[in-house]
Amino acid sequence: MDRIPFPHDLIRAQQDWHTAYRALAVPRPRGATELRRRLLALSVWIEWHPFWSTPDGRSSAARVELRWRAGGRRRSDAA
């Protein structure tokens, strides 16, 4: 599959989402309310990003690719 040309702001938002999620996943996280709010705001922003209405963004594979790319992992890492 060809690499999908994601906008940089969308990749950055997904990276921030992963960071907030990991921070919230630790036992008794500091600032849990703020982390939850941040996670929710990022989720909404990512979901409604204009990229998803473009031809490259219409497939569900694009959403998976964004998560993989922003998470710092490649498909070969999972194997």
C-alpha positions as CSV (number, residue, x, y, z in Angstrom):
1,M,0.0,0.0,0.0
2,D,1.3,3.5,-0.8
3,R,1.9,5.8,2.0
4,I,-1.0,8.1,2.6
5,P,-0.1,11.9,2.6
6,F,-1.4,12.9,6.0
7,P,-1.4,16.6,6.9
8,H,1.3,17.4,9.5
9,D,-1.3,18.8,12.0
10,L,-3.3,15.6,11.9
11,I,-0.2,13.5,12.6
12,R,0.8,15.8,15.4
13,A,-2.7,15.6,16.9
14,Q,-2.6,11.8,16.8
15,Q,0.8,11.8,18.5
16,D,-0.5,14.1,21.2
17,W,-3.5,11.8,21.6
18,H,-1.2,8.8,22.2
19,T,0.9,10.8,24.7
20,A,-2.2,11.8,26.6
21,Y,-3.6,8.3,26.5
22,R,-0.3,6.8,27.9
23,A,-0.2,9.5,30.6
24,L,-3.8,8.6,31.6
25,A,-3.1,4.9,31.6
26,V,-0.7,4.9,34.5
27,P,-2.0,4.1,38.0
28,R,-3.2,7.2,39.7
29,P,-2.2,9.7,37.0
30,R,-1.5,13.3,38.0
31,G,-4.0,15.7,36.5
32,A,-6.4,13.0,35.4
33,T,-9.2,15.4,34.7
34,E,-7.1,17.6,32.5
35,L,-5.8,14.5,30.7
36,R,-9.3,13.3,30.0
37,R,-10.4,16.7,28.7
38,R,-7.3,16.8,26.5
39,L,-8.0,13.3,25.2
40,L,-11.6,14.1,24.4
41,A,-10.7,17.4,22.7
42,L,-8.1,15.7,20.6
43,S,-10.4,12.8,19.7
44,V,-13.0,15.3,18.4
45,W,-10.5,17.3,16.5
46,I,-9.0,14.2,14.9
47,E,-12.5,12.8,14.0
48,W,-13.7,16.0,12.3
49,H,-10.4,16.9,10.6
50,P,-11.1,17.9,6.9
51,F,-8.6,15.3,5.7
52,W,-11.2,12.6,6.2
53,S,-13.4,14.0,3.5
54,T,-10.7,13.8,0.9
55,P,-10.2,10.8,-1.4
56,D,-7.1,9.7,0.6
57,G,-9.0,9.9,3.9
58,R,-12.2,8.1,3.0
59,S,-10.9,4.6,3.7
60,S,-10.8,3.0,7.1
61,A,-7.3,1.9,6.3
62,A,-6.3,5.6,6.4
63,R,-7.4,5.8,10.0
64,V,-5.4,2.7,10.9
65,E,-2.3,4.0,9.0
66,L,-2.5,7.3,10.9
67,R,-2.5,5.5,14.3
68,W,0.4,3.3,13.2
69,R,2.4,6.2,11.9
70,A,1.7,8.6,14.8
71,G,2.4,5.8,17.3
72,G,5.9,5.6,16.1
73,R,5.5,2.0,15.0
74,R,5.7,0.5,11.5
75,R,3.9,-2.5,10.2
76,S,7.1,-4.5,10.3
77,D,7.5,-3.8,14.0
78,A,4.3,-5.6,14.8
79,A,5.4,-8.8,13.1
